[in-house]
Amino acid sequence: MNDGLWPSPPPDNDDPQNSATQALPAHGNIRWVRSRKSLVLQAIENGFLSEAEALDRYNLSSEELHNWREHFRRTGEAGLSTTALLRDRRS
């Protein structure tokens, strides 16, 4: 599942599943800064969170999640900033 764009979970962690999900943003109203978006994308790509779980847990649309993923693949975490996403939406 990891295509090389996403960091892999730490190999020396006793329970990477538990550690990865604990690092995810909490449920509820979230201020989506780029680091939080990146954490969610990494969890999905590394199999710690399914896309359906992410959509439900964070009340995201599939279009929004798709946009995050595309911006991350093109420009890395910097592409996840609100400014970058809005700039792309206007063009």
N, C-alpha and C positions, 0 to 999 in steps of 0.2 A: 504494500500500500504506500510506502514511503518512496517517492519518486526522486529523492535527492535534493529537492527544494526545501524540505522541512527538516528541522533538527530532529534527530532520533531521541527517544527517551534515554536517560542516563543508564548505562549498562550495569553500574554497581548498585543501583537502587533495589532494595529488597522487594518492594511492591510498586512497580512503575505505574500500574493502573491507578492505584489509590493516590499516589503522589501527583500524577497528572491531573486527575479530577479535582483534587484539593486546590491546585493552582488555578483552576478555572474561575472566572468571575462568578459571583453569587447570582442567584435567581433574582428576578425583580427588575426594577428600574435601574438602568445602568447608563452611565456616561461612557459612550463608546469611544475611548481613545484608541489609538492605533495598536498599542501594546496589548490591550484586551482583545481586540479583534484578532490579532496574531495568535494569541493563546488559544482561542476557540478554533481557528483554522488549523493550527498544529495538532490539537487534540483530535480533530476530525481526520486529518491526514494520517496520523499515527494510530488510528483505530481505538482511541480512548473514548470517543464520543461519536455517535452516528450523526449524519446530517439531519435526520428526522428529530433526534434528541435535541440537537442544537437549535433547530427551528422552534421546537416546543418550549424548551427551557428558557430561551431568550426572546421569545415572541418575535422572531425574525421572519421575513418573507424569503422564499427561495431565491427570488431575484436579488435581494439585498446580499444574501450569503454568496451568491454567484458573483456579484460585483466585487465583493471583498476578495474572493479567490482570484479573480482575473487581475485585479490591481496588484495583489501581492505577487503573482507570478510575473507580471511585467516589470514592477519597480521595487519589489521587496516591501518591507514594513513601512517605509516612507509613503508608499502609494496608498496606504490605509488611512491616512490623515483625512479629516473631513474636508479640508481645503482641496486636496488632490481628487477626492471623489466628486466633489461639486464641480471642480474645473472640468473633469472628464464628462460629467453629465451635461454640461452646457455646450460642449463642442460636438 
